[in-house]
Amino acid sequence: MPESGVPLRELLAALGGPVGDGPIRVAAAAGGLEAVVRHVSILDPEEEPHVMPGDLLLAVGLRGRAAAGTVRAAGAAGATAIAVKGESAALREVADAAGVVLLSVRPEARWEQVAALAHAALDERPETEPPDGGDLFSLAQTTAMLTGGGVSIEDSANRVLAYSRATGPDEADELRRLSILGWQGPEEYMARLRDWGVFHRLRTTTQVVAVEERPDLGIRRRLAVGVHAGGRWLGTIWVQEGRRPLADRAEEVLVGAARVATLHLVRRRARSAADAGPTRESVAGLLGGSIAARAAAAQLGLDPVRPVLVLGFAVRADVPDESAQELARTELANLVSVYAAARHSHARVAPLGPRVYVLLSAPPTEAVALGWAHEIAAAAHGHLDLVVRGAVGDPAPSLARTVAARESADRVLDAMATGGVPAEVAALSEVRPEVLHGEVQALLAEHREIRDPRLIALQAHDGEHDTEYADSVLAWLDALGDVRAAAAALHIHPNTLRYRIRRAGELTGLDWADPKTRLLAALLLRLPG
């Protein structure tokens, strides 16, 4: 938060007040609303209050004389405002005398909601991370401006994550008012929306759903659209019609708002992952080499001298949709965390880049670890509908060699991604020839200067004259010089193959009797000319 803070009037506007449908209103403000709020502090009735100038104090559980004493202390310490439930005329007089703004919190509102909204207004709320579109409150406000209605954004459990400010009194219907005050849609209304099939349509389509006005239930007309990523329903954006009709392009605006909200809600899920926080950061640092083994061992409770094994997992991303891929990685990391913890007491899990890794200290045998990798891939497919590749790297002698253990798992995943290893789950030890072959091919393809120009000329000759000398030589080499087997694979007569091999030698000047020539040809003829 900037040191200059936010004027109380602006903060109240963000909270939906002082005349709006938010959870808080002004009870007494003898000094006006231009004073600056710099911090939000929650007062615990069991502890001595610590008040700083510029504070907005949330007086949780304070009533009667205790509240009066705290209001006086807040004013003396230079606090900007204090919020209470159950304010009275006597408390308003105390606040005016103390020179502090008194805010009244509605009885239905939750204190954690008020705190979250206040922090959001001061740019301290973590949900403001995504750079594309700003925070959810800004998105709600922009959507409200473009649609002409009151907007709220909810997750898939109908918890209110953000909402737009009210434009005047009586703009919010009963459903919106109770949802904002309770930080969640009231069950009585949610049940009716389920009965009407609204939530089914929000879950299963990306189309805008209309809910017509029901005056008998206190519900005004509203539009809603589901927020989806990778076929999963993450939440809903609602826009409620006020006294004026919604804008003509309100449905189009809602569709755009849902697309912007997708990454917000995906990253919100990622931040609330079961194993999130310092543990994952330490594991990721250890896997990536940015944290020393002994420091990581102390943070993670691992023995630095025990052997380690790394399992790597990657979601096969067939659709280049960033939000869907990010959601898939988050859900995979959560699944792997639970599964690995159930199998091994010293399993540590962290995503690193596009992949998810399991670090096993004092690991089981490779066969057991490979079995776990198969089970995790199967669970991801069965429960998350994700196609996942899994790899078991080579064991390392100690925690200090974690990076090497992770890189060995990456070699398998890289080979799988290029098609060099056709299996979906494998250990490096069982596919080492395929992995090494792919790495050598990649090296030769990158460094054209170490390729034999005579073989390149042979491939060019085939292209110009519609001959098949290069492919015939390669088939013969793959068959270890067995002309009949190679000819059968090419569906030609053995004499035809003998002719092609002899002619390829004449064109290039290469001696097929030389073992080194045959080795290089077997490698280089697999590369494009």
N, C-alpha and C positions, 0 to 999 in steps of 0.2 A: 504494500500500500504506500502511496506517496506520503511523505512526511506532512504535506500540507493538509491531508485529510479530505473529507467530503462534507459540504454544508448539510446540516440536519434536514433542511427542506428537500434536498435531492435524495438523501437516504430514505426519507419517508415516502417520496414518490416511488422509489424502487420497491418499497415494501407494500405499495398499493394504497397508501394513505396520503394525507390525513382524511380524505373524504371518499376513499375508494373501497375496494372489496378485500383489502388485505387484513392481516391479523392484528393490526396495531393502529391506534389513533392518538391524536394529541389531546391530553386532558388539561394541561396547564402550561402556558408558555409566555410568561410575563415579559421575558426578554426577547421574544421573537424566535424565528427558526433559522436565522442565518449563522448561528454558532457552528463551529466545525467539529465533526466527529473524527477522531484519529484512531480509536481502538474500540473493540467490542469486548466487554468483560462480563463473565457470569458470576454473580454473587452467590456464594454458598452460605446458607443461613447458619451452618455449623462452624464456619471459619471467620476469622477477623477480616473485614473487607480491606482490600488493597486497591485504592482508587488513584487514578492518574488524571491529570488535566486532559480534556478532550475525550474522556471515556463516554461510551454509551454503556450503561450498566443494566444488566438483565437481572432483576431481583427475584430470583426463583424461590418460591415458598415463603416470601416475606409478607406479613400481614400486620395490621393494627399498629401498636406502638413501635414494634421492631422496624416496620417499614418507615415510620415517621423519623426515627432516629437515623436510619440509613440515608434517607433523602437529605436530611440536614448535613450529614457527613459528606455526602456526594457533592453538595453545593459548596461546602467549605474547601473541598479538595480540588475544585475546579472542573468537575465532571460536566459534560455538556447536557446529558439527559439520563433519565433513569426510567426503566420500563417495569411496570408492576401489573399484577392482576388484582381486581377488587379495589380499584381506587375509590376515594370518597371525597366529599367536599373538604373535610378537614385535611386530608393529605394534599389536596390541591393548594390549600392555603400554605401549608408547610413548604411545598415546592416553590411557590411564588416568593415566599420570604427567603428561601435559600438561594434563589437565583438559578434554579436548575429546571430544565424542561421535564415535565412529567408525562410519560406515555402510558396509555392504557392498553393492555393486551387482552384481546377478547377471550372469554373463558374457554371457548372450544379450541383455540389455537394451542399448538404444542410449542414449548420453549425451544426445543431443538430446531423447529422450523424457523422461528424468529431469529435464532442465532445464525442459521445457515443463510437466510436471506440478507441479514445485516452484513455478514462477511462477504457475500457475493457483491453487495453494493460497494464494499471497500476493496474490491479486486483481490480478496484473499481466498476466495473459494476455489478449490482445486478443479471444479468442473469447467473453468475458463481456459483450459489448456489448448484445445484444438485451434489452430491458427486460421483455418478456413471457415469464416463465418462468425468468429467471436464466440462468446459463451451462450448458454442456452437462454438466459434471460434476455440478452440482446436479440437472439433469434426470435423469441416470443414477441418482443416489442416490435420488431420489424415486420413480422407476419401480421400482427394486429393492425399496424399502420396501413399495410397494403390491402388487407381484407375488410377493414372497418369494423371488426368485432373484437371480442375479448378472447385471448389465446391462452391455452395452457398446454404444457408438454408433460406427458406421463410416461412412466416405464411400463413394461408388460404386466406388472402387478398393480397397475392403476395408482401408483404413488406419484404425486405431483413433484416434478423436478424443477419446473420454472413456469412463470406466467407473466402476462403483460400487465402493465399498470392500467388502472381504471381511468376512464376519461371523464367520469362524473358520477353522481349518486344514481342509484337504481339501475345501473347498467348490467349488473350481474344478476342472473337468476339464482334460484335456491340451490340447484345442483352445483353451479360454479362456486357460489359462496361457501357451501359446506366443504367442497373439495379443497379449496384453498385454505380455509381455516383448519381443516383436519389433516392437511398435508396428504390426503388420499381420498379417492372417490368414496362416498358413503355407500355402504353395502346395499341399502334399500334401493337406491337408484341404479347401482351396478347390476343388481339382479334383474331389474326391468330391462336394462340395455341388453343383457344376455338373452332374456326371453324374446326380445324383438329381433335377435339375430345380428345385432350391431357388432359385437365382438367377434363373432364368427367371420363376418366379412372383413373386419380389420385384420384378423390373423391370416386370412387366406388370399387377400387381394391387395393390390397397391392402388386401387381406385378410391376416390373420395366417397364417403358414406354420408348420407343426409339423415338427420334425425329431426322430424317435424315437431312443431311446437305442441306442448301439452300443458295448457294453462291449469288444468285440474291438478297437475303434479308439480307446478311451479317450474316447468322446463320450457325455455324458449327454443326456437329453432337453432340448430347448430350443424356444422359440418365437421367431419373427422377423417383423418387419413392415417393408415398404419405406417410405421417406420420399419423397413425391412432391410436385412443384409444376408446374402447367401441363402435366401429362402426362409430365414428366421424372422419372426416378429419381435422387435425390440421395444416397441412402445407406440404411442399415439400422439398426434397433434390435434387438438380440438380448437375450433373457433365458434364462439357463441354470438349469435346475433343480438345486438342491443336494441335501442329504440329505433334505429335506422336499419334498413336492409343492408345485407352484406354487399360488398363490391361485386360488379359483374364478373370479374376475373378471380373471384375468391378461390374457386376450386383449383385453378391453375397455380395460384400462389401457394396453396397448401401442398400440392405435389412437389413444387420446388423446395419448400421448407422441409419436407420429409427427407429429401435427398441430402440437404445440408445437415440435417440432424443425425443422419446415419452414423457418421464417424464420431460424433459426440457420444452417442449411446454405446457404440462399440468400445470406445476408449474408456467410458465409464465402467463397463463390464470388466475391462482389462485391469483397471485400478482396484477393483474389488475382488480380484482373483484370490482364491483360497490361500495361495502361498505367496502373495505379493509382499512387497516391502523389503526390509534390509536383507533377509535371507536370500531372496532371489537376486538382489543386487550383488551380494557377495559371491554367489555361485556363478553368476554371469561374469563377474570380474575375474574369477579364478579360471573359468573356461576360456576367456578371451585374453588372459595374460596380463590384465591391468592390476591385479591384486596378487601380492606375494603369497606363496603357499602357507607359510607359518601364520601370517595375519589372517588369512581366510580360515585356516584350521581353528584358530581361537574363536572366530566369529561363528563358525558353523558347527563346532563341537566335533571335529574330525581329527583322527590321528594322522599327522603329516608323514609318518614313515610307513604307513600301510599301503599296499598296492591299490590302484584305482582302475576302474573301467568306465567308459563312457558309452552310453547308448544315444543315438541321434535319431530324431524323427522329423519328417518334412511332409507337409500337406501337398499333395499333387494339385497344383493350381492350374486348372484347365481354362478358367475364366479370368481375364485380367481385370478384376474388380477389387480395388484396394480395400474397401470397407469389408467385403465378404471374406477376403483373404485374412485381414486382421482379426476378424471375429473368429475365423476357423483356427488361427494360431492360438488365440486366447482360450477357446474351448478345449483345444488339444492339450494345452499346458495344464489346464485344470484337471482334465481326465488323467493325464500322465502323473500329475502330482499325487492324486488319490491312489492310483494303482500302484505306483512305485513305493509309496509309504506303507502300503499294506503288505508288500512283498519283502521290503528290506528296511531295517531300522536306521541305516545310515545312508539312505537314498536322498539326494538333493536334486531338485529340478529347477531349471530356469530356461526361458526362451533367450536366444541370442540371434539377432537378425531374424531371418525367416524360419529358423529351425528351433526345435525344443530338445533339450538335452537332459539326460539323467546321469548324474555323477554318483557312482557306487564306490564307496570306500570299503576295503576288505570285501571285494565282490565275490559272488558265487562263481561257479564254473562258467565258461563261455557257453556251454550247451544250455545251462539254466537261464542265463541272461538272454540268449537267443530265443528261448521259449517265451520269456516275458515279453520280448519285443513283438513276437507273433501275436500274443494275446492282446497287447495294447493296440496294435494295428487293427485286429479284429473288432475290439471294443469300439474304437473310433469309427469304424465302418458301421457297426451295428447300432450304436447309440447316437452318433453325431452325423451319420451319413457322409463321412469324410473318407477319401481314399488317401491313406497315409503310407509312406515308405519308412522303414525302420532299418537301422544299421547298428551293429556292435563292433566297436573298434578293437584295436589290440590293447591288452592290459599294459599299464605302466607301473613301474616299481614303487612309486611314491607320489604323494600329492603334488610335489614340485614338477612332475611330468604330466600334469593334467592337460595342458595345451596340446601336447603330442598325442595323448589319448583321444582328445576331441577331434584333432585333425585326422586321425586314422578313421574315425567314424565318418567324418566329412568326405573322405576319399570314396567310401562306398556310396554315400548319398549322391555325390557328384557323378559317379559312374552310372548310377540308376537314372539320373536325370537325363543323361545323354544316350541312354539305351544300351550302354556297354554291359550293364548287369541287368538282365531281364527280370530278376526276382524283385518282389516288393519288400521283402525282409531278408537280410543276409548279414553274416559276420565277415569281416575282412579276411580272416584266415581261410574261409571256404571259397572266396571269389577273388583271391589275390591275383591270379593270372589275368582275369578280365580287367581288374582295376589297373594293374601295371600296363597292360597292353593299351588301354585307353589313355593313360597318362603319357606313354611314349608317343602315341599317335598325335596327341595334342601338342606335345613338344615339337615334333617334326613339322606339324602343320604351321606352327607359329614361327619356326626358323627355317625359311625356305633355303637359306644359304648352305644348310647341311644336307640338302637333298641331292641326289645324283642326277645331273641334267640329262644323262642318256635315258633314264627311265621316264623323265618328264617328256622327252622327245618321242619315246615309244607311245605314250598315252596320246600325245598330240597327233601322231601318225594315225592312230586308230580313229580319232575324231575326224580327221581330214579325209581318210580313205575308206571309212566304214568297215574297218577290220577289227579283229578281237584278239590281237596278239597279247596285250597286257593282261586281260582277264584270263586267257588261256594259260599264260605262265603262272599267274597267281593260283589258279586251280591246281596246276601240277605241283607247285610248291606246297600247297595245303595238303595235298595227298601224299606228301613225302616222296615224290618222284614216281609214284605208281601211276603209269600212263593210263591203264585201263580204268582204274577208279576215277581219275580226273576226267577222262573222256565220258564216262557214264554220267558224271555229275553235270557235264556241259551238254549232254545229249548229242555228242558227235562221235565219229569213228576214231579209234586210237591213232590211225595213220594221219588223220587230219590234225590231231593234237600234236603229233611228232613234227609235222611240217610247220605248224605255227610256232612251236618252241624253237626250232632251228632257224626259222625266218626272223624271229625276234632277236636271236643272238647275232644274226648277220646285220640287222639294222642298227643295233646298238653297240656291237663289238664287245658285249659282255660274255664272260666265260661262265656258263652255268655249272661247270664242274667245280668252281671255286666256292667253298662253304660260305665265305664272307659275302660273296656276291649274292648267293641265294638268300642269306639272312636279310641283307639290306633290301633286296627286291620284295621279299615277303612283307616287310614293313612299309616300304615306300609306295608300292603299287596299290595299297589300300587308300592312299590319299588322292584327292582330286588332282588332275594334272596342272 
